[in-house]
Amino acid sequence: MLGTTTFATAASAATLRMAWSQDATGLDPHKQTAFSSIRLLELIYEPLVRLDDKLEIVPALADSWAFADNGTKLTFKLNANAKFHNGAKVTPADVKASFERLLDEATGAAARANFLSIASIDTPDDTTVVFNLSQPDVPLLAAMAGINAAVVPASEIAAGSIGTTAIGSGPFKLDKWEPNAKEILTTNKDWAGGTVAYDGIDISVLPDETAILASLRAKQIDFALINDPLVATLVPNEPSLTLNRTPVLAYHVLQLNPSRAPMNELKVRQAISCAVNRQDILDTALLGEGRITGPLTMPAYQSDPATLFCYSQDLAKAKALMAEAGKADGFSATVIVATGEPPTAASEAQVLQAQLKEIGINLDIKMMELNVYVDTWLKGDFDMAVALNGGRSDPYTMYNRYWTKAGNLQKVANYIDDTLDSLMQQGRVETDLAKRKVIFAEFEKHLTEMAPWIWLYTGYTYTGQQKTVDGFVSSPTGSLFGLTTVTLKP
C-alpha cells in the first residue's frame, strides 16, 4: 500500500468517482506492459512528449525539441516549472538517469529496443537535454511519447524505489493503492501541464463490468473505463449516461510460438492462419464492434487486410498445408488466456478452439489471472496465447521490440528473420513518408506470410460517464489522460 492518506471528501462533487475492472499489476512505468497498469501510470508520470487525441506529438515535460546533424542529435528544452510530486524540480539529470535506466538491460524495460540508437546523453544546462544518436532514428520521438519512456527522479533510481513508490510529475499523485480494490489519486496542484478542475480521483476496482454499469446507473460513480463491448452497448440506453467510443490502435491477436513444434513449421502456422475466420470471432466475441486488421493498425500505414496472406478463411488450403507439413491428423496444443483482460479473451479462445478443430488441432484453453498471464507471456512460455497488444503511432516503435534482432521482447515473439529485421531498419532511418509506407507494407506482407502470429482485429475504447461529467477527450491509444480536462457539474 502506498501511504495512508485518504481525503474526507471522497464522495464530494470535487472528486471524480471512477471504476474499472482490472487493476494495475505494478507501478514501474518502465516495465509495465498490462493496459491496466499503463492507464493508471499515465495519470501519475510524464514522458518528454506525448500524443494527443489526433496522434500528433505535443509537449509534456519538454516545451520544445529539434533534430540536428542529419538526424543524429535530438535536443529537448524542458519546462522550467516542471516538478516531481516530492517538490523537486525535474532536471536534465533526471531525464538522463531515466533513459540510462531504460537502456540498462538489467532493468528489463518494456520499450528498451526503441532507444538503442541513443549513444550518449548530454546535459549542458539546467533545462537542456541532448540525445546523441548512433544513426538517424525517425521514430525515436514517437517512442518517447509513451509512458514506458516516463521521466522518473534520479534520486528514486539511486534509492532503488522505482516500482515501490510512485513519484512522478504528472497531473495526479497516487495517495493510496489497495491492489485489486481501489486507488486514491489527488490532483497535483504544482503540475506544470495546467490546472485540473477537481480535487482528485477515487477509483474502485470492480471486476464484474455489469456491476460497473449498475454503479453508473445508481449514480454511485461518475466515470468508468469499460472493456466489454457487451456492457458498453448498454450505456446509451440510460438517459443520464454518455458513452465515449473511439477506435484504438491496440490489436487482438492469436500469438503462436514458432520455437515450439509443430509451430516451428511454416506450413503449420500458415494452416492456422487459413483456418481462422476473423469475422466470425469479431462478431461472436465483440458483437462486431471492431474491424479486421493486419499488423499495422495506425491510420497512416493501414492496408487492406484482403491483400494479406489468407485473410479469408480457406479450410481446404489449411488442410492441404497441414498435410504438406506431415500433420494431416492434427495435433494438440495449449492456449493461454488472461481472465478479464480483455473481457472478450475467453470467448475469442473458444471460437478459435472450434475453428482450429476443423483442421485437427485440439486446443486446450488455460485461463490465468492477469499477473500470472503477464509473467508467463513475458517468458514466452506458451504454445499459443490470446492477447490484446498495444498499438503505436509508428510501425517501428510498435514492433521493433518483437521483430528485430535487438528487440527486447524476442522471448515473447520467438521468431525473427533477416527480412523482417532489414525492413524494420530501413523504415527506421527513412524520412520520406511515402517511402516508409512502401517499406512497412512489405514488412506487413512478409510478417503475415510467415504467420508467427495471427492478427485478428482492432476494437474500440469505451468510457461511460454521467452527464454531469464534461470535457473528457478520448484517444486512439486508449489513454485516460483526457481526464485532465474534465469539469464536474453540480
ABEGO torsion letter per residue (X at the ends): XBEABBBAAAABAABBBBBBABBBAEABAAABABAAAAAAAAAABBBABBBBAAGBBBBBABABBBBBGGGABBBBBBBAABBBAAGBBBBAAAAAAAAAAAABAAAGBAAAAAAAABABBBBABAABBBBBBABBBAAAAAAAABAAABBBBAAAAAAGABGABBBBABABBBABBBBGABBBBBBBAABAAEBBABAEBBBBBBABAAAAAAAAAAGABABBBBABAAAAAAAAABAABBBBBBBBABBBBBBBBAABOAAABAAAAAAAAAABBAAAAAAAAAGGBEBBBBABABAAABBBAAABBGABBBAAAAAAAAAAAGAAAEBBBBBBBBBGOBAAAAAAAAAAAAAAAAAGBBBBBBBBBAAAAAAAAAAGBBABBBBBBBBBABAAAAAAAAABAABAAAAAAGBBBAAAAAAAAAAAABABAAAAAAAAAAAAAAAAAAGABBBABBBBBBBBBBAABBGBBBBAAGBAAAAAABBBBX
